[in-house]
Amino acid sequence: MIETKPKFWVPGDWNALFGFGTNILVNLLTLTALLRFVLKMPDEIVFGRILPATGLMLCLSTLYYAWLAYGLAEKTGRTDVCALPSGISVPHMFIVVFVIMLPIAQKTGDPMKGWEAGLTWVFVQSFVLMAGGFVGPLIRRITPRAALLGTLAGVSVTFISMKPALEMFLTPMIGIPCLAIILVSWFGGVRYFKGIPAGLVAIAVGTAIA
């Protein structure tokens, strides 16, 4: 048996790069708009602290997940291991802005107080997540898998599938051709010129139509 080192990059990763990378970019633009125009936070805080810290977080978490995936692939000998993607949780982003930060900012008249409330929430939440790391395996053992997956599927369909689908059909001249490009590549086995990733082709075509 010949042992092979796990590969850091495979052809399918190009689609992930352009697909997930575009998603992260849109989420960052949305976050910036929420901070500037909803919370009315000063630009020096948004561009000088929050966005640089977000970029550092994305970099460090991505490297950490890649390290974990590489270790798992090396340990098990599997070739289909993929690193967990790291990014901004869109539902959580809206919840923190509109349920925690905005009410505090409106009540005090100071957007910085809203920001401080958001930081406090994230600090408290980190302990909840750490506790969940110990309790999670027990819950997984005693809870039927259908109940766990049903909840996950409901959130995924609602926030990850339906919202982009609605946006796609709001601009069908752009959305439908891009969707078709991705579908014929992923499910139809169509390869584009010189193996260009379907995600990049969809972005280029959508940009040209727009």
Beta strands, then each sheet from edge to edge (+ up, - down):
end
